[in-house]
Amino acid sequence: MAKALLTFVLFLSHLLVFGQEKLVKDLDHDGKMDTVSLSKKESTIFCQLSSQKFAKIHSLPIENLNDNAGISPTKNGFEFFNDWMRAGFKTQFRYNKDAKKIQLIGMGRYSYGGATHDGSGESSVNLLTYDYIGDWNYFNTSANKGEGKLVKIPTIRTKLKFKTTYLETFSDATYIDYEDRCTKLYEKHRPF
């Protein structure tokens, strides 16, 4: 009995920590519950808003959807995350009352880099203000008497402008574009 209870508690904590595939929350602030779900079968995010008579709105296909992907609640909306073994993304969405759509408002990424953690770090961009913050590291092979050392690059703060993206136009191409631009900033700011 104790073993079954422990298994249940571990399973429940896994769901709470690693997210879920369905979220029920009032996203459009009309006092009625809305639904967001991640369909791993169709590789899309679905949303049904009460203010839109629960019509099914969905993202474009997410080609590289990992088993560790999920949805979690945020203060004003929800977050979709897609984690791999050494890297991952987080994307934040909230309801835009003027457009009457679910809008992508922020993205973040992290990487553990390679074996020496070269290229490790994290970054985020606020898509409402275009503020980008990146904290990245590089491996300096000549430091530490030739044994090498992981060195933090000074925090990168800049503006990164992206087109307005709604759930219907969101796919993994959105955060792949972010990753490409973020990598260019890393390469520009590392000292070699």
Secondary structure, 3 states (H helix, E strand, C coil): CHHHHHHHHHHHHHHHHHCECEEEECCCCCCCCEEEEEECCCCEEEEECHHHCCCEEECCCCCCCCCCCEEEECCCEEEEEEECCCEEEEEEEEEECCCCEEEEEEEEEEECCCCCCCCCEEEEEECCCCEEEEEEEEEECCCCCCCCEEEECCCEEEECCCCCCEHHHCCHHHHHHHHHHHHHHHHHHCCC
